[in-house]
Each structure stands twice: as C-alpha cells, then as structure tokens.
Amino acid sequence: MEFFRIRRTIPFMRYSLVLNAISVISFLVAVGFLVVRGLSLSVEFTGGTVMEVSYQQGANLEQIRGAIEKKGWGEFQVQNFGTSRDVLIRLPVEKGYTSGQQAERVMQTLKAQDPSVELRRVEFVGPQVGEELAHDGLLALLMVVIGIMIYLAFRFEWKFAVAAIVANLHDVILVIGMFSIFGWEFSLLVLAAVLAVLGYSVNESVIIFDRVREHFKKMRRASTVEVIDSAITATISRTIITHGSTLCMTLAMLFFGGPALHYFALALTIGILFGVYSSVFVAAAIAMYLGVKREDLVKPVRKEDEQAIVP
C-alpha cells in the first residue's frame, strides 16, 4: 500500500556524514549525562513503600496526587488498582521514617480529604529487590541485542548486523539519555518501552536492508550509494503510513493515558522518531561505510547453473 510514489531518487547518503557527526555528538552527550547525573529511578529500582487504599466512591487521582505532592514526598506514583475505588501509592524511601510511619502520614493526609478512605495493605520494597530488577532488566536488554545480531547475521550479512546493532544502541542510549537530561522518572514501564523501541527500530532496519538487497539485484550497474538511496526512497510511503499510525497511538497514550502511562508513551514516542532517523541515516550509512557490495548479498551464478540454463 502506498500513499504516493516518488519518481526521483532522494540522495539520503549525501547528508549521512554530517548527520552521523551530529549523532555521535548527541550519543556522547547522552552518555555523559548518564555517567555524571544518572537516572531518576522509580520505587521499583530504589526501594520504598507501596500502599493500597480503598474509597467508598470512585477515587479522584488528581486530588490524591495534589495532596501528597504538597507534603513534599518527591517522586511518587498514584494509580488505580483493580477498580476505580482502589488506589495504589508508591513512595520513595524517606530517611528517619519506617514504612508504617510513612503510611500513617499519608493516611492522615488522605483522610483530611475523604474520611471514608481505608488502608488495605502496606509493603516495603527493599533496595535488594530493586537491584535484582535492574540486573534482570539489563540482562534482558543484552539478550535482545545478541538475538537481533544473530538473526541479522544469518538473514543478511555481518556488515548489516553490525550496522543494525549500532543503530539500535544509538536509539536506546538517546532515549535513556533524554530521561537523564530532563530528570524524568525511569520505571519498569519505561524499561519495557526501551525494549519495544529496540524491536521497532530493528524492524525498520530489516525492511530497508531487504530493499537494498532487492535493488542490488535490479540495479546491476549502479554504485552502492545509488542503490541505498534508491532502496530508502522506495520505502518512504510505507514508512509514513507505518510510523504515522504508530505515532498516533503513542501520542494518544501520551496526552490521554494519564500519569500512569505518561513516561511509557513518552519513551515510545521519542524512540520511534529516533528509530526512523537511525534506520535511514545511521544503519544504512554504517553498512555503506563497512563496504557492503553486491557480492555480499547476491550469490553469483555457478557455471553448472549457467550450463543448465543455456539450451
């Protein structure tokens, strides 16, 4: 399906050197912020108090957030749990207070708004659990990267595998770096979004690499740069349809999904935009710099096959 067909080939690779220089600078800035400032980790990683409260009527989450925010508890999470009357509250560790004392202070604040509120349970998430989650999350990220690289090496050629992995890591570091630069909360939902961005980005790279292979077969006298430009141009209509519809979904979550989905949708939106950019100007350009050529993708015809074809 195509919205339109571009008749002239767009010279994408003409601008690859400048854009890749910008990408390298952005990558180094993101890494610098991650090393110096780090991430604003959520309660799942740092440990804290988890409370479940219940109301007789539907809970007003905005009023609850406003009341807790006035007490200065820093980064916290408030979301519905099960029904609209049940609310889950996550609070960071507060020095000098136990989980029970924190829960008691929160309940005093909530009862001032609505005396019908009841405390259902209180749990303490220790830092050890947070460390295990961080370790498991990094392990999952590593396994995804290795799996993608093996898949691309078998499907195409090692140069494309390296190009795709560099482009994917570029996307991941920039997304995480944005959270470090602006101090946004990094939670398990955001980690899930980062893993989704990995898969989304590699999907776009695979489609472009497929077109590059097809155009190497059709354009036998064209140079590598001309083949790559032609292949990317041929995917423009499909890219607009796919990424446009996906962005509509993520933007809907971002603006209408509420605080519970805000950072998840934000990470997806940023990752999709970076994914489109990196697939065109990073992955394809790196494959070109590594010296990909027709012989890497198109198997030469053997003499026995030629003799069988000739009558």
N, C-alpha and C positions, 0 to 999 in steps of 0.2 A: 504494500500500500504506500502511495506517495502523494503528498500534497502538491508537489511541483517537481520538475526535473531541471537541473542546472545544466545548461548546454556547454558552458565553458568551464574548464578545469580551474579550480581555485588554487593558487600557489601557496599552500599552507607551509610547506617546508622552507619557503623563502624567509619566513619570520621565526623559524624554530630556534635559531641561535640566540636571538635577543630574548625571546620568551623563556628559553631554558635558563638563560642567565638570571632572569627575574625569579624563576622557580628555585634556582639554587640559593639565591639571597633569601627568599621567603622561607625556604626549608631551614637554613641556618638560623634565621631569626626565631623560628618556631622552636627549634632545638635549644637555642639559648634561653628562651623563656621557660621551657620545660626543666632545664637544668637549674636555673637560678631561682625561679619562682615556684615551679612545680604545679600541681593541680589542686583545685579546691575539692577534695574528695568528700563524698557523701557519707552518711552514717554507716552504710553497708561496709565501707572500707575502713573507716576510722574507729568505729565502735560508738555506742551511745545508747540512749533509752528509746524503746519502742512501746507506745501506749495505744490501747484500743478503748475508745469511749463510745457510748451509745446515747442517742437522743430519743425522746418520745415522738418528735416530729422530724421531718427531713432537716438535716444539718446544713447550715449556711457556712460553706467552707471559707468564703471570703472574710466573714466576720471572725471566724476562728483564727485564720492566719493573721488578721489585723491585731487581734488581742494578744496573740503570742509574740508577734513582732514588736509590740510596744514594750514587752518585758526584756527585749534585747538578747534573745537566745541564739543569735547568729543564724547559721544555715540550718533550716529545719524543713520538714516535709509534712504536708497535711493532705490527705486524700481519702476518698470513700473506700470502705472496706466491706464488700458484700452488698449491703443495701445502702440507700441514701441516708439512713438514720445512723449507720455505723461509720466511725471515722478512725483512721489510723494516723497517729502522730509519731514522727521520728525526730528526736532531739539529739544534738551532739553532746559529747561528754562535757560536763561542767565541773571545774575544779571546786572541791570543798563540798560537793553535794553527791549523795548516792542516787541511784535510780528511783528509789521510793520517795526521796525528798523532792527530786525533780517532778515526779508525777503529782505529788501533793501540791506543789506550787502551781503547776499547770491546771489542776482541777479547781483550785481556788479562783484562778483567772476565768476559767470556763463557766463555773457556777455563778460568777458575778453577771455573766450574760444570760445564762439559762440554768435555773436551779434544777431542771429535770435531768441534766446530764449525769451519766453514770460511768464509772470506771470499770471496764471489763477485765483487763489484764495489763500487766507491766512486765516487760522483758528487758534485759540488759544484753546488748550485743558487744562482746568483748573485742579488743583490738586483734586478738589471735584469729578470730573468725574473719575479720577484715583482711588480715594478711593472707589468709588462705584464699579468699575470694580474689584478691589482687593477683596472687600466684596462678590460680586457675584461669583467670582472665587472660593473663599474658601467655600462658601455655596454649590456650585456645587460639589466640592470635597467631602464635608461632606455627601451630599445626595447620591453620588455614593457609598461611603463606607457603609452607612447604608443599601442601597439597596442590595449590594453584600452580606452583613452579613445575612440579612433576607432570601435571596434566598438560600444561602448555608445551613442555619439552617433548612429550610424546605426540601431541597433536600437530605441532608446527616444527619448531627448531629451537635450539638452545638460545639463540640470539633473541627470539621473540619472548622466551620465558624470562630471560634477564630483564628485557625492556618492560614487560608487564609487571614484574615484581618491583622494579624501581619506581614505576608509575604508581603502583598501589601503595607502597610505603610513603611516597610523596603525598598522596591523598590523606593517609592515616595521620602522618605527623602534622600536616597542616590543620586538619580538623582538631586534633588534640591540642595543637599549639594555640588555636583560636580560643579554646577553653582556658588555657593557661594565661593568655594575654589579657582577656577580659574578666578573668576570675569567675567564670561560670562554674556551677556545680557539676562535678563529674560523678555520675552514679552508674549503677549496673545497667540501667536503661540506655545510657549514653554509650557504654561499652558495647551493648547489643547493636546500637546504631552504627558504631565504628565497624563491627564485623559485617554488618549488612552493606556498608559502603565498600568494603573490600570485594564482596561478591558482585556488587553492582558495577564497580569500576572494571573488574576483570572481564565481565560480560561485554562491556563496550569495547574493550581492547580486542577480545576474541573476534567480534564482528568485523572490526577494522582489519585485523590480520587475515581473516577469511577473504575479505575483498581484495587485499593486497595479493594474496595467492592467486585469486581468480584473474586479476589484472596482469599479473606476471605471465599467465598463460595466454592471455589475449593480446597483450601489447609486447610482442617479442622484440621489437626494435627500440623500445623506449628505455630511457635510463631509470635507475632505481627511484630517483626523486620524482620523475614524471609519473611512475607507476603508483607511488604512495599518494601523491597529490590527487591523482585520478580516483584511487580507491576511497580516499576520505571524502571527496566531493560526491561520490556515488551514495554515500551513507547519510548525507546531510538531511534529506527529507525524513528518513527513518529516525534519525536522531532527534529531530524536532518533535515528531509525534510521540516517541517513547519518553523522552525526558520532559517534554511539556506536560504530558498526562501524569507522570510521576510527581513532578513538582507541584501540580495542582493538589495532589493528595497530601504531600508533606506540608504544603502551605496551609491547607485546611486544618491539619492537626496542629500546626504552629499557632494559628490565630484563634481556633475554636476548640482545641483539645484541652484547654485549661492548663494549670501549672504542672499537673502530673505528667503530661506529655510534652511540655514546652521544650525542654532541653533535648529530649529524644528527637522531636521533629526538627529542632534547630540543627542538630548534628547531621541528620539525614539530608536536610536541605543544603547545607554547606558541602557535605560530602558528594552529593550528586553534581553540584556545579563544578567542584574540583575534579570529579571523575570524568566529566565530559572534556574538560580542558586537558587533563593529563593523558587521556587516551589518544587525543589528536596531536598535541604538541610535545608530550613527554615520551609516551610509549613508542609511537611511530618514529619520532626523531631519534630516540636511542637505538632502535632497530636499524635505522639508516646509518648512524654513527658506527655501529658494530659491523657494518659492511654486509648487510643482508643482500643477497642477489638471487637471481632467477634459479640458479642451480641448487640453492638451499631448499627451495620449495617445489620445484618442478623436476620430477625424475626424468633423466634423459632416456630416450628410446633405445633399447638394446638392438644390436644388429640382427639377432634372431627374430625379434618382433618386426623389424623392418622387412626382412625377407619373407615373413609370413604375410605381411600386408601387400607387398608387391606381387601381382599375379604372374 
